[in-house]
């Protein structure tokens, strides 16, 4: 499995969780790493992404509460989630976009986050 997430679980509203995602070393020329989520009964949506240069982008619903970061080698991405709300309940997927030898997208299998009210 080229992309593996971890860190999901059950948390009370107002609590925190930190998700991690490791991309296989065989994936080269990573351009962006990010997190998407699929809430129950809804479409998958972007949560946050980070570029190789460290630029970040967040959905409006998580700005100020979630922080995305990458480690120095660049194959691990984290999502620190604070002040969690029941609306944050979803399966969270890690996404990696690489460009060598050809542009390709990699997805993890997802990690479930449940926020209890």
Secondary structure as a PSIPRED ss2 file (coil, helix, strand):
# PSIPRED VFORMAT (PSIPRED V4.0)

   1 X C   1.000  0.000  0.000
   2 X C   1.000  0.000  0.000
   3 X E   0.000  0.000  1.000
   4 X E   0.000  0.000  1.000
   5 X E   0.000  0.000  1.000
   6 X E   0.000  0.000  1.000
   7 X C   1.000  0.000  0.000
   8 X C   1.000  0.000  0.000
   9 X E   0.000  0.000  1.000
  10 X E   0.000  0.000  1.000
  11 X E   0.000  0.000  1.000
  12 X E   0.000  0.000  1.000
  13 X C   1.000  0.000  0.000
  14 X C   1.000  0.000  0.000
  15 X C   1.000  0.000  0.000
  16 X C   1.000  0.000  0.000
  17 X E   0.000  0.000  1.000
  18 X E   0.000  0.000  1.000
  19 X E   0.000  0.000  1.000
  20 X E   0.000  0.000  1.000
  21 X E   0.000  0.000  1.000
  22 X E   0.000  0.000  1.000
  23 X E   0.000  0.000  1.000
  24 X C   1.000  0.000  0.000
  25 X C   1.000  0.000  0.000
  26 X C   1.000  0.000  0.000
  27 X C   1.000  0.000  0.000
  28 X E   0.000  0.000  1.000
  29 X E   0.000  0.000  1.000
  30 X E   0.000  0.000  1.000
  31 X E   0.000  0.000  1.000
  32 X E   0.000  0.000  1.000
  33 X E   0.000  0.000  1.000
  34 X E   0.000  0.000  1.000
  35 X E   0.000  0.000  1.000
  36 X E   0.000  0.000  1.000
  37 X E   0.000  0.000  1.000
  38 X E   0.000  0.000  1.000
  39 X C   1.000  0.000  0.000
  40 X C   1.000  0.000  0.000
  41 X C   1.000  0.000  0.000
  42 X C   1.000  0.000  0.000
  43 X C   1.000  0.000  0.000
  44 X E   0.000  0.000  1.000
  45 X E   0.000  0.000  1.000
  46 X E   0.000  0.000  1.000
  47 X E   0.000  0.000  1.000
  48 X E   0.000  0.000  1.000
  49 X E   0.000  0.000  1.000
  50 X E   0.000  0.000  1.000
  51 X E   0.000  0.000  1.000
  52 X C   1.000  0.000  0.000
  53 X C   1.000  0.000  0.000
  54 X C   1.000  0.000  0.000
  55 X C   1.000  0.000  0.000
  56 X E   0.000  0.000  1.000
  57 X E   0.000  0.000  1.000
  58 X E   0.000  0.000  1.000
  59 X C   1.000  0.000  0.000
  60 X C   1.000  0.000  0.000
  61 X C   1.000  0.000  0.000
  62 X C   1.000  0.000  0.000
  63 X C   1.000  0.000  0.000
  64 X C   1.000  0.000  0.000
  65 X C   1.000  0.000  0.000
  66 X E   0.000  0.000  1.000
  67 X E   0.000  0.000  1.000
  68 X E   0.000  0.000  1.000
  69 X E   0.000  0.000  1.000
  70 X E   0.000  0.000  1.000
  71 X C   1.000  0.000  0.000
  72 X C   1.000  0.000  0.000
  73 X C   1.000  0.000  0.000
  74 X C   1.000  0.000  0.000
  75 X C   1.000  0.000  0.000
  76 X E   0.000  0.000  1.000
  77 X E   0.000  0.000  1.000
  78 X E   0.000  0.000  1.000
  79 X E   0.000  0.000  1.000
  80 X E   0.000  0.000  1.000
  81 X E   0.000  0.000  1.000
  82 X C   1.000  0.000  0.000
  83 X C   1.000  0.000  0.000
  84 X C   1.000  0.000  0.000
  85 X C   1.000  0.000  0.000
  86 X H   0.000  1.000  0.000
  87 X H   0.000  1.000  0.000
  88 X H   0.000  1.000  0.000
  89 X C   1.000  0.000  0.000
  90 X E   0.000  0.000  1.000
  91 X E   0.000  0.000  1.000
  92 X E   0.000  0.000  1.000
  93 X E   0.000  0.000  1.000
  94 X E   0.000  0.000  1.000
  95 X E   0.000  0.000  1.000
  96 X E   0.000  0.000  1.000
  97 X E   0.000  0.000  1.000
  98 X E   0.000  0.000  1.000
  99 X E   0.000  0.000  1.000
 100 X E   0.000  0.000  1.000
 101 X C   1.000  0.000  0.000
 102 X C   1.000  0.000  0.000
 103 X C   1.000  0.000  0.000
 104 X E   0.000  0.000  1.000
 105 X E   0.000  0.000  1.000
 106 X E   0.000  0.000  1.000
 107 X E   0.000  0.000  1.000
 108 X C   1.000  0.000  0.000
 109 X C   1.000  0.000  0.000
 110 X C   1.000  0.000  0.000
 111 X E   0.000  0.000  1.000
 112 X E   0.000  0.000  1.000
 113 X E   0.000  0.000  1.000
 114 X E   0.000  0.000  1.000
 115 X E   0.000  0.000  1.000
 116 X E   0.000  0.000  1.000
 117 X C   1.000  0.000  0.000
